[in-house]
Amino acid sequence: MSQREALKSELLDLIETHKEGFASGTPESQRINALIDEMVEETPYPSALNHTDVFKGHWAGNYYNFGRLVGGDGAQDQGVGVSASLNVFSMGRLPDVPATFVSSGLEIDPDAGQYNFYTRLKVGEAQIDTHHFTYGRYIKKDENLDRFFVEFDSFEIMAMDPDMSAEDYCKAIGIDSPEELTATLSPSPKLYSHVAYMDDDMRIQLGQLGGHYIMFRTDQPMYSVEHAKGNRINPPAIAAE
């Protein structure tokens, strides 16, 4: 077994059972952090942005350590299941109601330059299952081909239950109007995300504000892109739910 395979195998074993984020301070979370650092030198695809056939599409998150989110630090160094305000998960734009993080996928369409997140949250005191869309664009800079330079444009939330109207969803999560379910960012925040490691099925990205994210390639469609086109989305259930 090569050094890369050994490091990856150890990392995969750890993130299957330890998802608390670095704030937990456990030996396992500290080892995850160290493994991420070690794997930087083992990436099969340096200059990651030159490899569109590898990074494009829907990549599902498996391990999250949130950095200082633009909407506040309520989730900093936390992992799966962290509860904060919806405002925190939307760069301070969507309403200040409770939200619990369930999962997230990064969706990149290099042909259109789109860089979107499709996230699942449980929102409001009633913890309503919610689609959360983050819409953005990226550019490639030759001076740093391991970074996506991203501008974020807007957020949108909606009930996962296709039979729940926007008005009923608003009541259920404790906000006044469907107009509050979307937010446009002007000016668009500009952030980068660094590809620390990428192979054909796993990618590790480090956010500008301290986040660490381990993702895996899927054959799922890009739900944010399909929804923006007006197509109905029906993502598969998550085993953890």
C-alpha positions as CSV (number, residue, x, y, z in Angstrom):
1,M,0.0,0.0,0.0
2,S,1.4,3.4,-1.0
3,Q,1.7,6.3,1.5
4,R,-1.2,8.0,-0.1
5,E,-3.4,5.0,0.1
6,A,-2.4,4.4,3.8
7,L,-3.2,8.0,4.7
8,K,-6.5,8.0,2.9
9,S,-7.5,4.6,4.4
10,E,-6.9,6.0,7.9
11,L,-8.7,9.2,7.2
12,L,-11.8,7.3,5.8
13,D,-12.0,5.1,8.9
14,L,-11.9,8.1,11.2
15,I,-14.4,10.3,9.4
16,E,-17.0,7.5,9.3
17,T,-17.4,7.6,13.1
18,H,-16.0,11.0,14.2
19,K,-17.9,14.0,12.8
20,E,-17.9,16.5,15.6
21,G,-15.4,19.0,14.1
22,F,-12.2,20.2,15.6
23,A,-13.9,22.0,18.6
24,S,-14.4,18.5,20.2
25,G,-10.7,18.4,20.9
26,T,-10.6,14.6,20.8
27,P,-7.5,12.7,19.7
28,E,-9.5,11.6,16.7
29,S,-10.4,15.1,15.5
30,Q,-6.8,16.2,16.0
31,R,-5.6,13.2,14.0
32,I,-8.1,14.1,11.2
33,N,-6.6,17.6,11.1
34,A,-3.1,16.1,10.9
35,L,-4.0,13.7,8.2
36,I,-5.4,16.5,6.1
37,D,-2.1,18.3,6.3
38,E,-0.2,15.2,5.4
39,M,-2.4,14.4,2.4
40,V,-1.6,17.8,0.7
41,E,1.7,16.4,-0.5
42,E,0.0,13.2,-1.9
43,T,-2.6,14.8,-4.2
44,P,-2.7,13.1,-7.6
45,Y,-4.0,16.3,-9.2
46,P,-1.9,19.3,-8.4
47,S,-3.2,22.5,-10.0
48,A,-6.7,21.1,-9.4
49,L,-8.6,23.7,-11.4
50,N,-6.9,22.4,-14.6
51,H,-8.9,19.1,-14.1
52,T,-12.5,20.1,-14.8
53,D,-13.5,16.5,-15.6
54,V,-12.5,15.5,-12.1
55,F,-14.0,18.3,-10.0
56,K,-17.2,19.0,-11.9
57,G,-20.6,17.8,-10.7
58,H,-22.1,17.0,-7.3
59,W,-19.7,16.2,-4.5
60,A,-21.4,15.1,-1.3
61,G,-19.8,16.3,2.0
62,N,-18.8,13.6,4.5
63,Y,-16.8,15.5,7.0
64,Y,-17.2,19.2,8.0
65,N,-15.3,21.5,10.2
66,F,-16.9,24.9,9.8
67,G,-14.8,28.0,9.7
68,R,-15.8,31.4,10.9
69,L,-19.0,31.6,8.7
70,V,-19.6,35.1,7.2
71,G,-22.9,35.3,9.1
72,G,-21.2,34.8,12.4
73,D,-19.1,32.3,14.3
74,G,-22.0,30.3,15.8
75,A,-20.8,27.1,14.0
76,Q,-17.0,27.6,14.1
77,D,-15.0,24.4,14.5
78,Q,-18.2,22.4,14.7
79,G,-19.2,19.4,12.6
80,V,-22.3,17.5,11.5
81,G,-25.5,18.3,13.4
82,V,-24.4,21.8,14.6
83,S,-27.3,24.1,15.5
84,A,-27.1,27.8,14.9
85,S,-29.2,30.5,13.3
86,L,-30.3,30.3,9.7
87,N,-28.8,33.8,9.5
88,V,-25.4,32.2,10.3
89,F,-25.8,29.7,7.5
90,S,-26.6,32.4,5.0
91,M,-23.9,35.1,5.5
92,G,-26.2,37.2,7.6
93,R,-29.0,37.4,5.0
94,L,-31.8,35.0,5.8
95,P,-33.9,35.3,8.9
96,D,-32.7,34.8,12.4
97,V,-34.5,31.5,13.2
98,P,-33.0,28.3,14.5
99,A,-31.4,25.9,12.0
100,T,-29.6,22.6,12.4
101,F,-27.1,21.5,9.7
102,V,-27.8,18.0,8.3
103,S,-25.7,17.7,5.1
104,S,-24.3,19.6,2.2
105,G,-23.0,19.0,-1.3
106,L,-20.8,21.2,-3.5
107,E,-22.1,21.5,-7.1
108,I,-19.7,22.9,-9.7
109,D,-20.6,23.5,-13.4
110,P,-17.4,24.6,-15.1
111,D,-19.2,25.3,-18.4
112,A,-21.3,28.0,-16.7
113,G,-18.8,28.9,-14.1
114,Q,-21.3,28.0,-11.3
115,Y,-20.2,27.2,-7.8
116,N,-23.2,26.3,-5.7
117,F,-24.0,24.5,-2.5
118,Y,-27.0,22.3,-2.0
119,T,-27.6,22.0,1.8
120,R,-30.1,20.2,4.0
121,L,-31.2,22.0,7.2
122,K,-33.8,21.5,9.8
123,V,-35.3,25.0,10.3
124,G,-37.4,26.7,13.0
125,E,-38.4,25.5,16.4
126,A,-40.3,22.7,14.7
127,Q,-37.1,21.6,12.8
128,I,-38.8,21.6,9.3
129,D,-36.8,19.6,6.7
130,T,-35.5,22.3,4.3
131,H,-33.6,22.7,1.0
132,H,-31.0,25.4,1.3
133,F,-29.4,26.7,-1.9
134,T,-26.3,28.9,-2.2
135,Y,-25.7,30.3,-5.6
136,G,-22.3,31.5,-6.7
137,R,-19.7,31.8,-9.5
138,Y,-16.0,31.0,-9.6
139,I,-13.1,32.1,-11.6
140,K,-9.7,30.4,-12.2
141,K,-6.5,32.4,-11.7
142,D,-3.3,31.1,-13.2
143,E,-1.3,32.3,-10.3
144,N,-3.1,29.8,-8.0
145,L,-4.6,26.8,-9.7
146,D,-5.6,25.1,-6.5
147,R,-8.1,27.7,-5.5
148,F,-11.6,28.5,-6.6
149,F,-12.1,32.2,-6.4
150,V,-15.8,32.6,-5.7
151,E,-18.4,35.3,-5.6
152,F,-21.7,34.4,-3.9
153,D,-24.9,35.9,-5.3
154,S,-27.9,34.6,-3.5
155,F,-29.6,32.2,-1.0
156,E,-32.9,30.4,-1.2
157,I,-34.7,28.0,1.2
158,M,-37.8,25.9,0.7
159,A,-39.6,23.0,2.4
160,M,-38.4,19.6,1.4
161,D,-42.0,18.5,1.5
162,P,-43.3,19.2,-2.0
163,D,-46.9,19.4,-0.8
164,M,-46.1,22.2,1.7
165,S,-46.9,25.7,0.3
166,A,-44.6,28.6,0.7
167,E,-47.1,30.2,3.1
168,D,-47.4,27.1,5.2
169,Y,-43.7,26.7,5.3
170,C,-43.2,30.3,6.5
171,K,-45.7,29.7,9.3
172,A,-44.0,26.5,10.3
173,I,-40.5,28.0,10.6
174,G,-41.7,31.3,12.2
175,I,-41.2,33.9,9.5
176,D,-43.7,36.4,8.1
177,S,-43.5,36.2,4.3
178,P,-42.3,34.1,1.4
179,E,-40.2,37.1,0.4
180,E,-37.9,36.2,3.3
181,L,-37.2,32.8,1.8
182,T,-34.7,34.3,-0.7
183,A,-31.9,36.8,-0.3
184,T,-29.7,38.6,-2.9
185,L,-26.1,39.5,-2.0
186,S,-25.1,42.9,-3.2
187,P,-22.2,43.4,-3.4
188,S,-21.3,39.7,-3.8
189,P,-18.9,38.4,-1.1
190,K,-15.7,37.2,-2.5
191,L,-14.0,34.2,-0.9
192,Y,-11.6,31.5,-2.0
193,S,-11.7,27.7,-1.4
194,H,-8.4,25.9,-1.6
195,V,-8.2,22.3,-3.0
196,A,-5.8,20.7,-0.6
197,Y,-6.2,17.2,-2.0
198,M,-8.1,15.7,-4.9
199,D,-8.3,12.2,-6.4
200,D,-11.0,10.7,-8.6
201,D,-13.4,10.2,-5.8
202,M,-12.4,12.3,-2.8
203,R,-11.6,15.9,-2.4
204,I,-10.5,18.0,0.6
205,Q,-11.1,21.7,0.5
206,L,-10.0,24.4,2.9
207,G,-12.1,27.5,3.1
208,Q,-10.6,31.0,3.4
209,L,-12.3,31.4,6.8
210,G,-10.9,28.2,8.3
211,G,-13.3,25.5,7.2
212,H,-12.2,22.0,6.4
213,Y,-14.4,19.9,4.1
214,I,-14.0,16.3,2.9
215,M,-16.2,15.5,0.0
216,F,-16.9,12.5,-2.3
217,R,-17.9,12.3,-5.9
218,T,-21.5,11.2,-6.6
219,D,-23.5,10.4,-9.7
220,Q,-26.3,12.7,-8.4
221,P,-27.5,15.6,-10.5
222,M,-26.6,19.2,-9.5
223,Y,-29.8,19.9,-7.5
224,S,-29.1,23.7,-7.2
225,V,-28.7,24.0,-10.9
226,E,-31.8,21.9,-11.7
227,H,-33.9,23.9,-9.2
228,A,-32.7,27.2,-10.6
229,K,-33.9,26.0,-14.0
230,G,-37.4,25.3,-12.5
231,N,-37.0,21.6,-12.4
232,R,-38.4,19.6,-9.4
233,I,-35.7,18.0,-7.3
234,N,-36.0,14.8,-5.2
235,P,-32.7,14.0,-3.6
236,P,-32.3,10.5,-2.1
237,A,-32.7,10.1,1.7
238,I,-29.7,10.3,3.9
239,A,-28.8,7.3,5.9
240,A,-28.0,9.4,9.0
241,E,-31.6,10.7,9.0
